Amino acid sequence: MTILTEAEAKAILDKVLAFSTADECSAQIGGGTSGNVRFARNDISTAGVVDSVELGVQVAFGKRVGTATINQFDDASLERVVRRAEDLAKLAPENPEFMPAVGPQTFRPTDTWSEATAALTPEARAKIAEASILPCRDKGLVAAGFLEDSAGFTAFANSKGNFGYQKAASADYTCTVRTEDGRGSGWVGSNVQDIDQFDAGKEVQVAMRKAAASVDAQALEPGKYTVILEPAAAAGLISFMMNFFDARSADEGRSFLSKQGGGNKIGEQIVDPRVNIYTDPWHPLVPALPWDGEGLPREKAAIIENGKVANLEYSRYWAQKQGKPEKAGWGNVIMDGGTKSTAELIAGTERGILLTRTWYIRLVDPQTVLLTGLTRDGTFYIENGQLKYPIKNFRFNESPVIMLNNIEELGRAVRVKADEGGSMLLPPMKIRDFTFTSLSDAV
């Protein structure tokens, strides 16, 4: 396993800094082991393990910046990558938004490591695939899925004296189950830090039930419906919305958080008062690295509080320009929910639609965060608290901002994979007046 200790990583970074003759130098080294297994048509199709470590160096002469990377760590190679970065910096034009490296910071460690995940072997991955495939074979269903796990480290240092080191591990699993005739489809996904908390045999049962139950889907007229979005279905829409919580785009009029006449909507009500979204690198279910890409220490902070915009992300350059304090970028997104499971939300719904998954989401209008996308892999009509029958998939046109103003109920939050990587904590959501614009023939 290619994981350097803190002492080994620091020794390399110290050498890099010593080799530099630039006004300032920053370096980051990271890597580890990533393993995967892919299965399709009830058989394992590919599997692999990748070990890698890479060093990146950035130097600056005034506001002229150069970067270079390498994966060899003898002294000659380290000096060579520094010189390459310096040569590039001397050729580069000045960057008017260049910000000097930050000085020494104090980082409170977060619990991002898992020995169990780091110890995963090819045989263990094959067992997870087997636990997904065999139940499907027994029921005449067809499974296809992917498991990817990683265990690694990251360390950085700069010539101002800032240094950080931490290890992290995680695993991500998805499985699609189809009926043999292809008319029914179910899906399940799981994102965990500790692989011991994951049970493929249990997870695949969810996809199997949905696949068997989604045959002979009936068509409903497009329109506005009450929907229950499972957390994975909500993740695609909420992830998109969070990309707009950037202060600069809001201040420059390029965001739904821009104010008419200039400025941003910090402090303004934008969604239902029950919506509370925040970031917390020490959250036990979705821990994140304790620093951001600039080497600033992360903090717990409200993003939306009781439906009002509480904070936006400021780059160091934009914070300086706007006279704001420098704060680290967010490492995770957590949305509070209630206590009910998805099944309990269904049981309390007179009429509505259950969405297992949203897919192929694209932005239509940045000023309203209007998105378009498709439902798939298990869409069901709800009547009198029960899944009455499967329905054909829809194309939707919906804004997560409008969606979060149409909340009827929130369930218990669970860990899901964010679209841009990393993890989120999101609840299932019962939403009224969700807009479907047309039918889709995909299952």
C-alpha angles and dihedrals in degrees: 000000000000102000117132120211119241091257093050093048093046092050090057094045092048090054091051092052091048092053094054122099094180125113087257138358134199126185136184129191125188145149144113139160126321121187133184145175126196125195133185136170089016094301135094108255106177139003134177150163125214125194115190143153124188134186123208123194128194123185133178135203101192103309095337110107133193131180134191137171136208140171099207119089110190115119095258092052092047092052090046094055091049092051091048091053091047093049090052092048092054090054096045125097117244115277106225090201096049114139121198119240117274121250128241114321135187117236125196105213120242126212100250098138132095123184091196093056092044090053095055112132130198087255091055091050090050089052090054090052090047091051088054097045106042098059089050093050090051092054097042093253130130123232130201123173152136135230120193125177133177138189120182151122140248129200134173139182137176138196090255090067102259116141137169137173132180142152125225138183136184143156131212125198132183130174132183117196121197133184113247092254091051094237096113129052136179131179138196133180134187131188117190140164095206113047089204087072091060126087113184093188091057096042095051091056089069092055091044093054092049093047093051092044097047097066117115094024115196124222120244123193113258114252141100117324140169106254138188110214115200111223092260090052092050093046096073093054098041092046089056092050093050090058087070095058090096115124096213096054089046094048091047094052097251100115143062084246092062117113121225106255094023140301130064139281100253107150094020126120109247105156142019113310089239090068114102118169123173145155124240120168090195097054105132094224099045109020118177135195111284094235137048131228092280093053096252119141114254122231138195106262140166116244099177115013119189088339095309126113105254103172143002129201115258123195111222090251094051093044090055093046092050095042094246127141116261112256132176122256118255120270100193142008122228126185120193118230140171132267103266126103122228088259091055091050088053091049090056096050121098095192131356148104129272115218116200096180143003117210144182092020116185133180117251102172125010093196092065099018088238107178134189126204147130137264118226150156099043123008116167139180114236122212127172092349097309137097097254102183142331118269134202116265123263140213109232133202107197141142117223087217091059089041091056089052090055099056118147097172142347124215134205114308119240135184115268135168115263117230093239093046132272124068138291134194110224136163127224107260133215106207130180125216097018107174122237113181105182145354125265125209093209116108 
